[in-house]
Amino acid sequence: MRFTKTTSLLGLVLLFTLLIENSAEAQNEEEKEKANKAILIDEIIAKVDNYIILKSDLEVRYQQYVTNGQSTPNLKCRLLSDLISQKLMVAKAEIDSVIVLDAQVDSELDRRMSTIIAQTGGSEERLEEYYGKPLAQIRSEIRDDLKQQLVIQKMQSNITSDVSVTPAEVKRFFNTIPKDSVPYFSTEVEVGQIVMIPEVGKVEMNKAKAKLMDLRRRVEAGEAFDGLAKEYSQGPSAQFGGELGFAKRGAMVPEYEAAALKLKPNEVSAPIKSPFGLHLIQLIERRGNEYNSRHILIRPTPSREDIDKTVRSLDSIRTLIIADSISFQKAAKEYSDDKTTADAGGFFLDATGAMRVSVENLDPVIFFATDTMNVGGISKPVEFRMDDGKDAVRILYYKSKVKPHQANLAEDWQKIKIAAENQKKSGILNDWFEKAKFDVFIRIDQNYDGCNIIQ
């Protein structure tokens, strides 16, 4: 994000407290509808090399800020400046050969799709109903934007990779915040988890494979694939006869795509395993780098024996942690199947990357579980369901608790340090923008000349 030279100290405090992100997530459906209605007919208002910015891009962001009571002078100019900076980074990434691997894009896409599915009712069917599109089309549309986001993140990381702040700089930053603007934090906790997803045993896996092989034989004997998909598939495309629509390369998980592209039209694959389950795939048509396919998805579920085996394994890890034979953080990095928290030593992080999380932002299930624990305690293995619907088992570590308080250097050093680093990074990104804007073609609609973005 680019900050103009007129960015106020209060704006930095707002960044520090992350009110924008929290408020945007809390926006209710009625407010979203109002924001959508405010979007004007699209027109190109800026172009950075081959990348365009639409009026609706700006209006959506502007309405979100206004709806949340965060309107400030020259807000539209600042938001347009941010959008141009982002497109400039993507354009410069091409010039500087900064590349984000498809594998990274696919991994992040899978993670975000799981989050979106959870937010729209917890099932792929509801997601498709919500957007009125097949899952493959939703993934394809999200993927292009996501790749640009990852490129921007990589460019920002490259530009600010050497940024650090000294203790003196942290103190100076904090002391410049007006007394009446110092944030007040609610109760905060440090909570970690180690998650293990039960592996589906051979018995259940073989049952699913046998079912798909039987369906394959029925197709080869003349039965319609789409009819069997409607009856037996456990995927959201079942209602469409398993058809996923035309997808570009990279839109599907690699296992599915590789199998589908090996087929001839109307040919049916052997059972293929992917993160979603087992697939029977039929290629319908291929057009260059796009292909249309249908599938029957069977999701084998772990048996009671599989789950109990996982509980025992996790309980053994808990015993080692309690005996100080291994630290919780090391165990989380080695054994946890939840990579989001595993990379942080099992701990939940707030939006700044700090380990102390406000109880208001903690998952309610986690909150109520820790509310019955003593600080320093590690729970027994507990079964739960992950956002993507998978059965899992976890243990929780309740490391610390901080009572409500006004931000101070003693208790909130990490948060203040991150805010100070962000301020320093913003200055470096501003300097980079001022130099890089002459390396590419930038055109801005004359209606926004008053923003003085390009001078």
Secondary structure as UniProt FT lines:
FT   TURN            5..6
FT   HELIX           9..17
FT   HELIX           19..26
FT   HELIX           29..37
FT   STRAND          44..48
FT   TURN            49..50
FT   STRAND          51..54
FT   HELIX           55..67
FT   TURN            68..69
FT   TURN            73..74
FT   HELIX           75..95
FT   TURN            96..97
FT   HELIX           102..119
FT   TURN            120..121
FT   HELIX           124..131
FT   HELIX           135..159
FT   TURN            160..162
FT   HELIX           167..175
FT   HELIX           179..181
FT   STRAND          184..185
FT   STRAND          188..196
FT   HELIX           202..220
FT   TURN            221..222
FT   HELIX           225..232
FT   HELIX           236..240
FT   TURN            241..242
FT   STRAND          243..248
FT   TURN            249..250
FT   HELIX           254..261
FT   TURN            265..266
FT   STRAND          272..274
FT   TURN            275..276
FT   STRAND          277..287
FT   TURN            288..289
FT   STRAND          290..298
FT   HELIX           304..322
FT   TURN            323..324
FT   HELIX           328..335
FT   HELIX           339..342
FT   TURN            343..346
FT   TURN            351..352
FT   STRAND          357..358
FT   HELIX           359..361
FT   HELIX           364..370
FT   TURN            371..372
FT   TURN            375..376
FT   STRAND          382..385
FT   TURN            387..388
FT   STRAND          391..402
FT   STRAND          405..406
FT   TURN            409..411
FT   HELIX           413..436
FT   TURN            437..438
FT   STRAND          442..444
FT   HELIX           446..451
//
